[in-house]
Amino acid sequence: MEARGVSFSYGSRSVLADLDLEVRPGCFYGLVGPNGSGKTTLLDLLLGVRRPEAGEVFFLTRPVAGFGRRELARHVALAPQEFAINFPFTVEEVVFMGRHPFVGRFGTPSRRDLDLVAWAMHALGLANLKHKPVTELSSGEKQRAVLARTLAQDTPVVVLDEPTSNLDIRHALEVLRTVKDLVEAKGRTAVAVMHDLNLAASFCHELVYLKDGRVFVSGPVREVLTEENIAAVFGVVSKVHREPASGSPWVVFNQGGRA
C-alpha cells in the first residue's frame, strides 16, 4: 500500500497534508501520534473508505479507488475502532462475517472457512463464548470478537484501529502476538493505530509518527523510538531504556509535565 501526496480535510479543518507513506509486505507497522493527528483518517484513506482531496492511494500498484469493495476485502481486513452490533448474533456468527467476501451471501462455507473461524476464536480466547449473543458481551469481549472476525478474513493485509483499547493486558498481548506471528510466519502485513508506545515497541517492527497531518518520522522501532521524537510529537518528557530480556526500547514518562 502506498499514499502519495495525500491531503484530506473535514470542512475547513485540514487533517492530512501532502502525506507520503509506503507500507511494505512482511512488516508490522505501528501508527502513533497525538489525538487528532489523522491516524484513523489515514486508515480510511488506505482502505478506500474516504477519498483524498489531493494525491492518490495505491494497493498492488493500482489506485484503491479502482477496487470494488468485495475485491478489496479479499486482500485487506479491517478491525475498526468502533463496531456496533445491536442484533443478537452469536460470537461465531460475527467471526464468520470475516469469510463473507469469499463465501458469498448464499454460498456454502468450505472446510477452510470453518477452520479459519474456529482458529480465530481459539486464538483470541473466544471458543467458550461461540454461542453467546454479542449483545451480552463486555466491551472487551466484543472487541475480541471483531478482531477474530478480522483474523478469520485471512487477508494479506490487516489494518487495526486501536486494537487493544478495551482489552486487559493478557488479551492485548494475545492479540498483538497473534498478529505479529502472522506477519513473521506467513509474510502478512499489519498496520495498527497504537497509543501504548511500550506495546508498540514490543510487537511492531516499524513505527510511523504522525504530526500536523504529515509523517514526522518513520523507521525501525529501535531507531525512531527516542526521547527526542517523543518530545517533538507528543510534547512530553520521557526516558527510553532498553528492556534487559529482549533489548526492546522501553519508555518511562516523566510525570512532571510537558517537554
N, C-alpha and C positions, 0 to 999 in steps of 0.2 A: 504494500500500500504506500502511496506517496501523495503528499499535499504540496502543491507548487503555488506559491504566491497567494495563498488563500486568505480572504478577508470576509468578515461577517459582522453584521450589526443587528441589534434589536431596536428598531426605531432609530433614534438619534444616538444611541449608546453603542459605540464600537466595542466589539468583544475580541475579535481576532483581526490582525492587520498584517497582510503580506507575509503570512506564516509559511515556512517550508519545513517539511518533515518527511523522512523516509523510514518505513518500517520494514525490516528485513526478515526473511524466514528464519526459524530456529532461534528466536530471541524472545525473552520475556521483558517487556518494557513497562516501567513504572512511570506513569504520568503524574507529576506532582506540581503543586503551585498553590497560591493563596485562593481563598474563596473568590469567585467572580473572575478568575483568570482565564476562563474559557475552556476548561478541561472537558466538561460534558458536551459543550457545543462542538468542540473538535471531534469528539467521538461521533456525534450526529452527522457531521460532515463526512467523516471517513466512511460511514455506513450508508450515505446517501439519504438519510432521514431529512436532512436540510441541504439546500443548495447554496454554495458560496456566492457572495455578491461579486467577487473577483477571484481569479485563479481557478484551479481545477484540481480535483481529487481523482487519482487513478488506482485501479486494482488490476493486477496481472496485465499491466501496461494499457488497459482500457479505461476510459472515463467511467467512474462509478455511476454516473447518471445514465449510462447506456445499458446497465444491467436491469433486468426485471427483478422484482422483489424475491420471487421464488428462486431464481437462478443465483442471486447473491447470497441467499440464505443457505445454499448448499456449500458455500465457501466460507462464510463468516457468521459466527454466532454471537449474539449479544446477551449479556446479563445486565439489564437496566438497573438504574439506581432505585427506581420506584416501579412496582409491578402490582397493581391492584386486581384481585380476583374476588368478585362478590358471589359467584356461583359456587356451590359446594363440590367442585371437582375433587377427586381424591388426589393424594400426592402422586400416585403412579400415573394418573391421567395427565396431570400437569407436566410431569417429566416426559411423558410420551409426546407432548406437544413439540418437543425438540425434533421429533422424527417426521413431522408433517411435511417439510419440504421434500422429503424423499418418498414418503408413502402415498401422499395424496389424500384428498378428502374421503374418497370411498374405496381406497386401496386396502389391501390386506397386509398387516405387518409381517415382515420376514423374521426368520430366526435371529438374524443380525440385529434387527430393530429391537426385538425383545431383549436380547443380550445386552445391548448398549444401555437401555433403560434400566435394567437390573444392575449393571455395573455402576452407572452414575448414582443410583440411590445408595448402593453399598458404599461407594467411595466417600459419600458425604453423610453417612450415618443415618439414612432415611428408610432403610429396609423395614424396620419395625413400624414405620408410620405409613406404609404404602397405601393402606386402605382408609386412612384418616382424611376427612374433608379439610381442604386448605383453609377454609373459613374458621376452623377450630384450632389452628396452629398459632404459636407465638410468632412474633416478628422475625426472630432469628430462624425459626423452623421454615417460615415462608421464604426467607431469603435463600436458605439452603435448597429448597425445592426449586426455586427459579434458577439457581446456579447448576443444579443437577440437570434441569431441562437444557441449559446451555451446553453442558458437557455431553449430554446424550445426542446432541445435534452432530457431534463428531466432525467438526469442520477444521480445515487447515488453519484458520484464524479464529481466535477467541478474544472478544472485547468485553471487558468487565468494568462497570462503573461503580466504584466504591464497593467492592465485593465483600468486604468484611465489616461494613458499618454497623450491622445489627448482631454480629456474631461474638460469642465468648471466645477467649483466646484459644481454647482447644480446637473449636471448629474453624476459626480463622486460619490456624496453622494447617489443618486438614485440607481446606480449600486451596490455599496457596501452594501447598506441597503437591497436591494432585495436578494443578495447572503446570507447575514447574516440571513435574515428571513427564507430562505430555509434551512439553516443549523440548526437553532434553532427550527423551527416549524415542519420540516419534517425529521430531523436527517441526512441530507446530509453532505458531507464532501467537503470542499473547500480548495484549495491551490493556493495562489496568490503571484506572484512576486510583491513586493511593493517597491517604492522608497521614498514615503512620510511617514515618521515614525509616524506622527501625525494621518494620515488617518488609518494607520495600527493599531495604538493604539486604535482608536475609534471603529473599526469594527472587528478586529481579536481577537480570543481567545488566540492564542499562536503565538509566533514569533520564527523563525528559522534563526539564523545568520550564513551566510557562510563567511569563510575567508580562503584564501590559499587552496581552494579545499576541505575543511572539514567543518563540523558543529562545529562552535566555541562554541555556547551555544544555547539552546532552552528551551522553557517553557512558562508558562502563562505570558501574556503581563506585568502585574503589577510586576512580579518578575524579568524579564530579560530586560525590557526597562529601563536601568540605564545609568547614565553618564559614568560609568566605561566601560560598554560594548560598548557604542557608541564610546568612545575614542579608545578602543582596536581594534574595527573592522573598523571604518571609519576614525580614525585618526583626529577627530575634537573635540573641546571643546564644551560642551553643559550643559544646566541646565534642569533637569527634574522636573517638577512641577506636582501637582495634579489638574486636571480641577475641579473647585468647583461644577458644576452641576452634573457631572457623577462620579467623583472620578477617571477617567481615567488618566494615565500619559500624560503629555504634554511637548514636547521638545522645548526648545528655544536654538538656536545655537549662539555661540559666533562668531561674525563677524570678530574678530581679527585674526583668523588663526587656525593652526593645534594644535593638542594635543601634 
